[in-house]
Each structure stands twice: as structure tokens, then as C-alpha cells.
Amino acid sequence: MSTVGRISIIWLPVTDLGRAVDFYTERLGLDERSRNSNWAEVEVGGVRIGLNANEQETPGDGGAVIAFQPRDSLDQAVSRLREHGIEFPGEVSEHPWGRVASFKDPDGNDLQLYEPPPGNRGGG
């Protein structure tokens, strides 16, 4: 029996809450659920992402990666996000478990677009 039932929230440290909220809502199209002086929550597909601007929390190298599954093709999503000023430092990588396009939010947190292999394109 699993002790963990589901993801409650993923949270990321950020240095500028307004900039972070704008990135996740305006550029990626996530829904803003709440915001106060040093915390905001956005949501995608029922998963909440907390953005923590508390001075004791700072972004760093490594850590969690959030992988988003595009609504349409990975290539179309990359193209659309580039139009919104998002930079993809490398090419789309191909793996037996799917295709990945990596990018970062304004605080350097690692993000990805993930497309499962054909025949395994579950909802997203």
C-alpha cells in the first residue's frame, strides 16, 4: 500500500513574484489560483505549482524539474513559446520514453515540455 496518494503541490523558489506569476500565466498559460506578498499558486491539469518569494528561499542549480505535456504537438508548443520569448537552449531530444524540450523560468528553475512516444499520448 502506497503512503503517498497524489501530488499536493510542487513549489519553486523565485526572486521576483510578479515576474514569476507573469511567466507562468502569460507565457505558459497556467491559471493563477492565489497570490499574497511572497507566495502565489498557479495550476495546470489539476496540479498546483507554488511560487515562493520568501527571502530565506532562493533558486539554485539542480532540484526539481517540472515537465509539462503540450496540448498539441511538442514542435507546435516549442514554436508558440518561442514567439512568447522563451528560449530553448538545445534541440528537442529524442528518447525511447518520449521527446523533451528543456527551458528555464526567469529564476533558472528547470522546465520541460514532454511528449510521450506514439501510442502513449495520454491526456495533458
DRENTORKOL-3810 file (N, C-alpha, C; in nm, 4 decimals):
REM DRENTORKOL-3810
@n.u->0.0841; n.v->-0.1182; n.w->0.0000; ca.u->0.0000; ca.v->0.0000; ca.w->0.0000; c.u->0.0883; c.v->0.1240; c.w->0.0000
@n.u->0.0583; n.v->0.2161; n.w->-0.0890; ca.u->0.1364; ca.v->0.3382; ca.w->-0.1010; c.u->0.1015; c.v->0.4361; c.w->0.0098
@n.u->0.2022; n.v->0.5004; n.w->0.0637; ca.u->0.1818; ca.v->0.6046; ca.w->0.1633; c.u->0.1400; c.v->0.7346; c.w->0.0974
@n.u->0.1823; n.v->0.7543; n.w->-0.0261; ca.u->0.1551; ca.v->0.8781; ca.w->-0.0983; c.u->0.0374; c.v->0.8562; c.w->-0.1924
@n.u->-0.0622; n.v->0.9443; n.w->-0.1831; ca.u->-0.1805; ca.v->0.9298; ca.w->-0.2660; c.u->-0.1762; c.v->1.0077; c.w->-0.3955
@n.u->-0.1180; n.v->1.1300; n.w->-0.3923; ca.u->-0.1109; ca.v->1.2136; ca.w->-0.5116; c.u->-0.0177; c.v->1.3297; c.w->-0.4826
@n.u->0.0123; n.v->1.4078; n.w->-0.5834; ca.u->0.0919; ca.v->1.5288; ca.w->-0.5638; c.u->0.0003; c.v->1.6352; c.w->-0.5062
@n.u->0.0401; n.v->1.6937; n.w->-0.3966; ca.u->-0.0354; ca.v->1.8033; ca.w->-0.3374; c.u->-0.0005; c.v->1.9344; c.w->-0.4065
@n.u->0.1291; n.v->1.9632; n.w->-0.4146; ca.u->0.1772; ca.v->2.0860; ca.w->-0.4779; c.u->0.3250; c.v->2.0698; c.w->-0.5081
@n.u->0.3702; n.v->2.1352; n.w->-0.6105; ca.u->0.5128; ca.v->2.1486; ca.w->-0.6403; c.u->0.5431; c.v->2.2948; c.w->-0.6147
@n.u->0.6499; n.v->2.3258; n.w->-0.5420; ca.u->0.6804; ca.v->2.4669; ca.w->-0.5237; c.u->0.8233; c.v->2.4973; c.w->-0.5617
@n.u->0.8387; n.v->2.6180; n.w->-0.6122; ca.u->0.9682; ca.v->2.6640; ca.w->-0.6608; c.u->1.0043; c.v->2.7952; c.w->-0.5932
@n.u->1.1305; n.v->2.8119; n.w->-0.5525; ca.u->1.1735; ca.v->2.9414; ca.w->-0.5029; c.u->1.1893; c.v->3.0375; c.w->-0.6206
@n.u->1.1478; n.v->3.1632; n.w->-0.6022; ca.u->1.1606; ca.v->3.2654; ca.w->-0.7060; c.u->1.2134; c.v->3.3936; c.w->-0.6431
@n.u->1.2749; n.v->3.4789; n.w->-0.7236; ca.u->1.3294; ca.v->3.6041; ca.w->-0.6721; c.u->1.2358; c.v->3.7224; c.w->-0.6925
@n.u->1.1456; n.v->3.7135; n.w->-0.7881; ca.u->1.0529; ca.v->3.8233; ca.w->-0.8181; c.u->0.9160; c.v->3.7608; c.w->-0.8441
@n.u->0.8266; n.v->3.7721; n.w->-0.7466; ca.u->0.6979; ca.v->3.7035; ca.w->-0.7554; c.u->0.6165; c.v->3.7491; c.w->-0.8756
@n.u->0.6096; n.v->3.8795; n.w->-0.9007; ca.u->0.5320; ca.v->3.9286; ca.w->-1.0145; c.u->0.5832; c.v->3.8751; c.w->-1.1465
@n.u->0.7145; n.v->3.8763; n.w->-1.1622; ca.u->0.7752; ca.v->3.8244; ca.w->-1.2856; c.u->0.7456; c.v->3.6759; c.w->-1.3009
@n.u->0.7561; n.v->3.6012; n.w->-1.1908; ca.u->0.7309; ca.v->3.4575; ca.w->-1.1971; c.u->0.5852; c.v->3.4283; c.w->-1.2337
@n.u->0.4915; n.v->3.4981; n.w->-1.1692; ca.u->0.3493; ca.v->3.4774; ca.w->-1.1994; c.u->0.3217; c.v->3.5120; c.w->-1.3453
@n.u->0.3767; n.v->3.6233; n.w->-1.3929; ca.u->0.3572; ca.v->3.6603; ca.w->-1.5339; c.u->0.4099; c.v->3.5520; c.w->-1.6273
@n.u->0.5274; n.v->3.4966; n.w->-1.5968; ca.u->0.5852; ca.v->3.3922; ca.w->-1.6797; c.u->0.4923; c.v->3.2712; c.w->-1.6882
@n.u->0.4479; n.v->3.2227; n.w->-1.5731; ca.u->0.3670; ca.v->3.1007; ca.w->-1.5713; c.u->0.2251; c.v->3.1231; c.w->-1.6239
@n.u->0.1701; n.v->3.2442; n.w->-1.6059; ca.u->0.0339; ca.v->3.2685; ca.w->-1.6543; c.u->0.0309; c.v->3.3244; c.w->-1.7958
@n.u->0.1082; n.v->3.4290; n.w->-1.8211; ca.u->0.1033; ca.v->3.4958; ca.w->-1.9513; c.u->0.1768; c.v->3.4189; c.w->-2.0602
@n.u->0.2919; n.v->3.3617; n.w->-2.0280; ca.u->0.3699; ca.v->3.2924; ca.w->-2.1305; c.u->0.3308; c.v->3.1455; c.w->-2.1449
@n.u->0.3125; n.v->3.0764; n.w->-2.0315; ca.u->0.2787; ca.v->2.9345; ca.w->-2.0397; c.u->0.1280; c.v->2.9094; c.w->-2.0393
@n.u->0.0485; n.v->3.0062; n.w->-1.9941; ca.u->-0.0966; ca.v->2.9926; ca.w->-1.9982; c.u->-0.1575; c.v->2.9184; c.w->-1.8811
@n.u->-0.0845; n.v->2.9066; n.w->-1.7683; ca.u->-0.1399; ca.v->2.8415; ca.w->-1.6495; c.u->-0.2370; c.v->2.9368; c.w->-1.5805
@n.u->-0.3243; n.v->2.8827; n.w->-1.4978; ca.u->-0.4222; ca.v->2.9629; ca.w->-1.4257; c.u->-0.3658; c.v->3.0051; c.w->-1.2907
@n.u->-0.3768; n.v->3.1342; n.w->-1.2586; ca.u->-0.3373; ca.v->3.1823; ca.w->-1.1262; c.u->-0.4502; c.v->3.1516; c.w->-1.0289
@n.u->-0.4177; n.v->3.0866; n.w->-0.9176; ca.u->-0.5181; ca.v->3.0473; ca.w->-0.8180; c.u->-0.5172; c.v->3.1351; c.w->-0.6943
@n.u->-0.3998; n.v->3.1828; n.w->-0.6533; ca.u->-0.3922; ca.v->3.2708; ca.w->-0.5364; c.u->-0.2588; c.v->3.3435; c.w->-0.5387
@n.u->-0.2553; n.v->3.4562; n.w->-0.4619; ca.u->-0.1299; ca.v->3.5315; ca.w->-0.4512; c.u->-0.1367; c.v->3.6197; c.w->-0.3277
@n.u->-0.0241; n.v->3.6261; n.w->-0.2544; ca.u->-0.0091; ca.v->3.7256; ca.w->-0.1494; c.u->0.1298; c.v->3.7865; c.w->-0.1647
@n.u->0.1846; n.v->3.8458; n.w->-0.0616; ca.u->0.3089; ca.v->3.9208; ca.w->-0.0769; c.u->0.4298; c.v->3.8359; c.w->-0.1154
@n.u->0.4370; n.v->3.7112; n.w->-0.0727; ca.u->0.5546; ca.v->3.6313; ca.w->-0.1066; c.u->0.5216; c.v->3.4889; c.w->-0.1518
@n.u->0.3971; n.v->3.4636; n.w->-0.1882; ca.u->0.3561; ca.v->3.3300; ca.w->-0.2322; c.u->0.2448; c.v->3.3433; c.w->-0.3345
@n.u->0.2532; n.v->3.2629; n.w->-0.4399; ca.u->0.1449; ca.v->3.2554; ca.w->-0.5374; c.u->0.1317; c.v->3.1097; c.w->-0.5797
@n.u->0.0118; n.v->3.0751; n.w->-0.6245; ca.u->-0.0114; ca.v->2.9418; ca.w->-0.6773; c.u->-0.0716; c.v->2.9531; c.w->-0.8159
@n.u->-0.0173; n.v->2.8728; n.w->-0.9067; ca.u->-0.0729; ca.v->2.8578; ca.w->-1.0402; c.u->-0.1102; c.v->2.7113; c.w->-1.0558
@n.u->-0.1935; n.v->2.6816; n.w->-1.1536; ca.u->-0.2418; ca.v->2.5442; ca.w->-1.1692; c.u->-0.2460; c.v->2.5058; c.w->-1.3157
@n.u->-0.2140; n.v->2.3790; n.w->-1.3411; ca.u->-0.2258; ca.v->2.3220; ca.w->-1.4745; c.u->-0.2682; c.v->2.1759; c.w->-1.4590
@n.u->-0.3738; n.v->2.1381; n.w->-1.5268; ca.u->-0.4182; ca.v->1.9985; ca.w->-1.5240; c.u->-0.4427; c.v->1.9442; c.w->-1.3846
@n.u->-0.4890; n.v->2.0290; n.w->-1.2938; ca.u->-0.5176; ca.v->1.9861; ca.w->-1.1574; c.u->-0.3970; c.v->1.9822; c.w->-1.0654
@n.u->-0.2783; n.v->2.0186; n.w->-1.1152; ca.u->-0.1582; ca.v->2.0223; ca.w->-1.0316; c.u->-0.1256; c.v->2.1672; c.w->-0.9983
@n.u->-0.1069; n.v->2.1922; n.w->-0.8693; ca.u->-0.0730; ca.v->2.3272; ca.w->-0.8242; c.u->0.0788; c.v->2.3436; c.w->-0.8179
@n.u->0.1249; n.v->2.4610; n.w->-0.8620; ca.u->0.2658; ca.v->2.4969; ca.w->-0.8524; c.u->0.2729; c.v->2.6216; c.w->-0.7655
@n.u->0.3425; n.v->2.6106; n.w->-0.6541; ca.u->0.3609; ca.v->2.7235; ca.w->-0.5641; c.u->0.4870; c.v->2.7993; c.w->-0.6005
@n.u->0.4785; n.v->2.9304; n.w->-0.6022; ca.u->0.5923; ca.v->3.0174; ca.w->-0.6313; c.u->0.6253; c.v->3.0920; c.w->-0.5032
@n.u->0.7393; n.v->3.0616; n.w->-0.4441; ca.u->0.7764; ca.v->3.1095; ca.w->-0.3118; c.u->0.8830; c.v->3.2187; c.w->-0.3230
@n.u->0.8461; n.v->3.3428; n.w->-0.2902; ca.u->0.9393; ca.v->3.4553; ca.w->-0.2960; c.u->0.9902; c.v->3.4933; c.w->-0.1574
@n.u->0.9818; n.v->3.4027; n.w->-0.0615; ca.u->1.0340; ca.v->3.4271; ca.w->0.0720; c.u->1.1847; c.v->3.4475; c.w->0.0633
@n.u->1.2369; n.v->3.5506; n.w->0.1292; ca.u->1.3795; ca.v->3.5830; ca.w->0.1192; c.u->1.4703; c.v->3.4698; c.w->0.1653
@n.u->1.4230; n.v->3.3829; n.w->0.2540; ca.u->1.5057; ca.v->3.2716; ca.w->0.3015; c.u->1.5155; c.v->3.1586; c.w->0.1985
@n.u->1.4319; n.v->3.1603; n.w->0.0980; ca.u->1.4326; ca.v->3.0580; ca.w->-0.0059; c.u->1.4886; c.v->3.1207; c.w->-0.1327
@n.u->1.5901; n.v->3.0603; n.w->-0.1912; ca.u->1.6475; ca.v->3.1145; ca.w->-0.3136; c.u->1.6622; c.v->3.0052; c.w->-0.4178
@n.u->1.6427; n.v->3.0421; n.w->-0.5443; ca.u->1.6620; ca.v->2.9438; ca.w->-0.6504; c.u->1.8087; c.v->2.9012; c.w->-0.6557
@n.u->1.8309; n.v->2.7799; n.w->-0.6942; ca.u->1.9680; ca.v->2.7309; ca.w->-0.7076; c.u->1.9776; c.v->2.6343; c.w->-0.8229
@n.u->2.0951; n.v->2.5879; n.w->-0.8460; ca.u->2.1144; ca.v->2.4899; ca.w->-0.9524; c.u->2.0658; c.v->2.3540; c.w->-0.9053
@n.u->2.0092; n.v->2.2791; n.w->-0.9956; ca.u->1.9605; ca.v->2.1459; ca.w->-0.9616; c.u->1.8221; c.v->2.1524; c.w->-0.9008
@n.u->1.7775; n.v->2.0410; n.w->-0.8473; ca.u->1.6469; ca.v->2.0362; ca.w->-0.7839; c.u->1.5400; c.v->1.9825; c.w->-0.8768
@n.u->1.4176; n.v->2.0185; n.w->-0.8457; ca.u->1.3018; ca.v->1.9669; ca.w->-0.9178; c.u->1.2977; c.v->2.0162; c.w->-1.0620
@n.u->1.2366; n.v->1.9374; n.w->-1.1462; ca.u->1.2081; ca.v->1.9746; ca.w->-1.2846; c.u->1.0588; c.v->1.9552; c.w->-1.3041
@n.u->0.9933; n.v->2.0543; n.w->-1.3600; ca.u->0.8517; ca.v->2.0396; ca.w->-1.3935; c.u->0.8439; c.v->2.0128; c.w->-1.5433
@n.u->0.7813; n.v->1.9025; n.w->-1.5796; ca.u->0.7629; ca.v->1.8669; ca.w->-1.7204; c.u->0.6153; c.v->1.8853; c.w->-1.7557
@n.u->0.5891; n.v->1.9698; n.w->-1.8526; ca.u->0.4538; ca.v->1.9962; ca.w->-1.8997; c.u->0.4290; c.v->1.9168; c.w->-2.0268
@n.u->0.3113; n.v->1.8558; n.w->-2.0381; ca.u->0.2751; ca.v->1.7864; ca.w->-2.1614; c.u->0.1927; c.v->1.8816; c.w->-2.2465
@n.u->0.2393; n.v->1.9155; n.w->-2.3673; ca.u->0.1660; ca.v->2.0102; ca.w->-2.4515; c.u->0.0286; c.v->1.9577; c.w->-2.4903
@n.u->-0.0630; n.v->2.0507; n.w->-2.5165; ca.u->-0.1982; ca.v->2.0123; ca.w->-2.5606; c.u->-0.1949; c.v->1.9567; c.w->-2.7027
@n.u->-0.1022; n.v->2.0082; n.w->-2.7848; ca.u->-0.0888; ca.v->1.9577; ca.w->-2.9217; c.u->0.0515; c.v->1.9008; c.w->-2.9365
@n.u->0.1137; n.v->1.9144; n.w->-3.0500; ca.u->0.2458; ca.v->1.8541; ca.w->-3.0687; c.u->0.3546; c.v->1.9329; c.w->-2.9953
@n.u->0.4605; n.v->1.8659; n.w->-2.9608; ca.u->0.5744; ca.v->1.9285; ca.w->-2.8951; c.u->0.6322; c.v->2.0388; c.w->-2.9828
@n.u->0.6464; n.v->2.0120; n.w->-3.1108; ca.u->0.7041; ca.v->2.1111; ca.w->-3.2017; c.u->0.6184; c.v->2.2375; c.w->-3.2095
@n.u->0.4875; n.v->2.2223; n.w->-3.2127; ca.u->0.3989; ca.v->2.3385; ca.w->-3.2147; c.u->0.4106; c.v->2.4178; c.w->-3.0847
@n.u->0.4193; n.v->2.3479; n.w->-2.9723; ca.u->0.4315; ca.v->2.4149; ca.w->-2.8423; c.u->0.5631; c.v->2.4910; c.w->-2.8329
@n.u->0.6725; n.v->2.4300; n.w->-2.8777; ca.u->0.8028; ca.v->2.4985; ca.w->-2.8762; c.u->0.7951; c.v->2.6252; c.w->-2.9612
@n.u->0.7375; n.v->2.6152; n.w->-3.0784; ca.u->0.7252; ca.v->2.7304; ca.w->-3.1678; c.u->0.6446; c.v->2.8422; c.w->-3.1027
@n.u->0.5315; n.v->2.8075; n.w->-3.0423; ca.u->0.4462; ca.v->2.9069; ca.w->-2.9770; c.u->0.5186; c.v->2.9744; c.w->-2.8608
@n.u->0.5895; n.v->2.8946; n.w->-2.7792; ca.u->0.6594; ca.v->2.9520; ca.w->-2.6644; c.u->0.7765; c.v->3.0394; c.w->-2.7086
@n.u->0.8421; n.v->3.0030; n.w->-2.8161; ca.u->0.9479; ca.v->3.0902; ca.w->-2.8694; c.u->0.8905; c.v->3.2252; c.w->-2.9098
@n.u->0.7702; n.v->3.2244; n.w->-2.9659; ca.u->0.7039; ca.v->3.3503; ca.w->-3.0019; c.u->0.6772; c.v->3.4365; c.w->-2.8784
@n.u->0.6669; n.v->3.3730; n.w->-2.7616; ca.u->0.6469; ca.v->3.4447; ca.w->-2.6347; c.u->0.7796; c.v->3.4756; c.w->-2.5655
@n.u->0.8894; n.v->3.4607; n.w->-2.6364; ca.u->1.0187; ca.v->3.4982; ca.w->-2.5825; c.u->1.0885; c.v->3.3936; c.w->-2.4978
@n.u->1.0386; n.v->3.2724; n.w->-2.4966; ca.u->1.1015; ca.v->3.1669; ca.w->-2.4180; c.u->1.2120; c.v->3.1031; c.w->-2.5024
@n.u->1.3297; n.v->3.0916; n.w->-2.4417; ca.u->1.4450; ca.v->3.0355; ca.w->-2.5113; c.u->1.4619; c.v->2.8884; c.w->-2.4769
@n.u->1.4881; n.v->2.8093; n.w->-2.5783; ca.u->1.5194; ca.v->2.6671; ca.w->-2.5638; c.u->1.6663; c.v->2.6515; c.w->-2.6007
@n.u->1.7531; n.v->2.6262; n.w->-2.5017; ca.u->1.8967; ca.v->2.6252; ca.w->-2.5280; c.u->1.9445; c.v->2.5113; c.w->-2.6179
@n.u->1.8708; n.v->2.4042; n.w->-2.6249; ca.u->1.9113; ca.v->2.2914; ca.w->-2.7082; c.u->1.8001; c.v->2.2509; c.w->-2.8015
@n.u->1.8277; n.v->2.1479; n.w->-2.8761; ca.u->1.7274; ca.v->2.0920; ca.w->-2.9658; c.u->1.6332; c.v->2.0016; c.w->-2.8869
@n.u->1.5229; n.v->1.9646; n.w->-2.9482; ca.u->1.4335; ca.v->1.8652; ca.w->-2.8898; c.u->1.5105; c.v->1.7341; c.w->-2.8834
@n.u->1.5139; n.v->1.6718; n.w->-2.7654; ca.u->1.5859; ca.v->1.5449; ca.w->-2.7522; c.u->1.4886; c.v->1.4286; c.w->-2.7667
@n.u->1.5366; n.v->1.3252; n.w->-2.8339; ca.u->1.4556; ca.v->1.2072; ca.w->-2.8625; c.u->1.5011; c.v->1.0923; c.w->-2.7725
@n.u->1.4056; n.v->1.0257; n.w->-2.7074; ca.u->1.4351; ca.v->0.9152; ca.w->-2.6168; c.u->1.3338; c.v->0.8035; c.w->-2.6409
@n.u->1.3647; n.v->0.6808; n.w->-2.6001; ca.u->1.2661; ca.v->0.5733; ca.w->-2.6127; c.u->1.1378; c.v->0.6038; c.w->-2.5348
@n.u->1.1475; n.v->0.6833; n.w->-2.4285; ca.u->1.0323; ca.v->0.7160; ca.w->-2.3435; c.u->0.9649; c.v->0.8467; c.w->-2.3818
@n.u->1.0110; n.v->0.9116; n.w->-2.4921; ca.u->0.9447; ca.v->1.0317; ca.w->-2.5402; c.u->1.0409; c.v->1.1391; c.w->-2.5872
@n.u->0.9846; n.v->1.2534; n.w->-2.6203; ca.u->1.0614; ca.v->1.3685; ca.w->-2.6690; c.u->1.0568; c.v->1.4791; c.w->-2.5636
@n.u->1.1683; n.v->1.5526; n.w->-2.5499; ca.u->1.1793; ca.v->1.6549; ca.w->-2.4461; c.u->1.2406; c.v->1.7819; c.w->-2.5043
@n.u->1.1834; n.v->1.8961; n.w->-2.4663; ca.u->1.2416; ca.v->2.0272; ca.w->-2.4967; c.u->1.2585; c.v->2.0988; c.w->-2.3630
@n.u->1.3820; n.v->2.1288; n.w->-2.3275; ca.u->1.4115; ca.v->2.1891; ca.w->-2.1977; c.u->1.4226; c.v->2.3404; c.w->-2.2079
@n.u->1.3788; n.v->2.4094; n.w->-2.1025; ca.u->1.3902; ca.v->2.5546; ca.w->-2.0918; c.u->1.3910; c.v->2.5911; c.w->-1.9447
@n.u->1.4009; n.v->2.7187; n.w->-1.9138; ca.u->1.4057; ca.v->2.7637; ca.w->-1.7746; c.u->1.3066; c.v->2.8769; c.w->-1.7528
@n.u->1.2630; n.v->2.8908; n.w->-1.6272; ca.u->1.1830; ca.v->3.0068; ca.w->-1.5925; c.u->1.2781; c.v->3.1224; c.w->-1.5625
@n.u->1.2261; n.v->3.2425; n.w->-1.5329; ca.u->1.3152; ca.v->3.3572; ca.w->-1.5113; c.u->1.4129; c.v->3.3409; c.w->-1.3947
@n.u->1.3867; n.v->3.2494; n.w->-1.3019; ca.u->1.4758; ca.v->3.2281; ca.w->-1.1887; c.u->1.5718; c.v->3.1117; c.w->-1.2099
@n.u->1.5713; n.v->3.0532; n.w->-1.3287; ca.u->1.6624; ca.v->2.9441; ca.w->-1.3582; c.u->1.6122; c.v->2.8067; c.w->-1.3193
@n.u->1.4850; n.v->2.7958; n.w->-1.2764; ca.u->1.4280; ca.v->2.6645; ca.w->-1.2461; c.u->1.4100; c.v->2.5871; c.w->-1.3758
@n.u->1.4436; n.v->2.4584; n.w->-1.3734; ca.u->1.4380; ca.v->2.3749; ca.w->-1.4927; c.u->1.2949; c.v->2.3331; c.w->-1.5248
@n.u->1.2562; n.v->2.3563; n.w->-1.6495; ca.u->1.1244; ca.v->2.3190; ca.w->-1.7002; c.u->1.1439; c.v->2.2409; c.w->-1.8295
@n.u->1.0442; n.v->2.1611; n.w->-1.8634; ca.u->1.0490; ca.v->2.0846; ca.w->-1.9876; c.u->0.9105; c.v->2.0768; c.w->-2.0486
@n.u->0.9089; n.v->2.0626; n.w->-2.1794; ca.u->0.7906; ca.v->2.0141; ca.w->-2.2492; c.u->0.8195; c.v->1.8677; c.w->-2.2773
@n.u->0.7238; n.v->1.7815; n.w->-2.2486; ca.u->0.7427; ca.v->1.6377; ca.w->-2.2654; c.u->0.6313; c.v->1.5815; c.w->-2.3521
@n.u->0.6696; n.v->1.5059; n.w->-2.4529; ca.u->0.5742; ca.v->1.4387; ca.w->-2.5405; c.u->0.6023; c.v->1.2886; c.w->-2.5350
@n.u->0.5056; n.v->1.2101; n.w->-2.4859; ca.u->0.5263; ca.v->1.0645; ca.w->-2.4801; c.u->0.5418; c.v->1.0062; c.w->-2.6208
@n.u->0.5946; n.v->0.8852; n.w->-2.6304; ca.u->0.6087; ca.v->0.8223; ca.w->-2.7616; c.u->0.4716; c.v->0.7927; c.w->-2.8247
@n.u->0.4676; n.v->0.7795; n.w->-2.9582; ca.u->0.3403; ca.v->0.7465; ca.w->-3.0234; c.u->0.2774; c.v->0.6218; c.w->-2.9595
@n.u->0.1453; n.v->0.6256; n.w->-2.9464; ca.u->0.0743; ca.v->0.5150; ca.w->-2.8851; c.u->0.0629; c.v->0.5277; c.w->-2.7340
@n.u->0.1261; n.v->0.6291; n.w->-2.6780; ca.u->0.1208; ca.v->0.6521; ca.w->-2.5338; c.u->0.0966; c.v->0.8000; c.w->-2.5079
@n.u->0.0062; n.v->0.8611; n.w->-2.5805; ca.u->-0.0180; ca.v->1.0050; ca.w->-2.5750; c.u->-0.1295; c.v->1.0421; c.w->-2.4773
@n.u->-0.1268; n.v->0.9943; n.w->-2.3585; ca.u->-0.2310; ca.v->1.0239; ca.w->-2.2595; c.u->-0.2625; c.v->1.1707; c.w->-2.2519
@n.u->-0.3724; n.v->1.2047; n.w->-2.1859; ca.u->-0.4181; ca.v->1.3431; ca.w->-2.1764; c.u->-0.3179; c.v->1.4342; c.w->-2.1121
@n.u->-0.3287; n.v->1.5643; n.w->-2.1431; ca.u->-0.2364; ca.v->1.6599; ca.w->-2.0855; c.u->-0.2843; c.v->1.7986; c.w->-2.0940
END
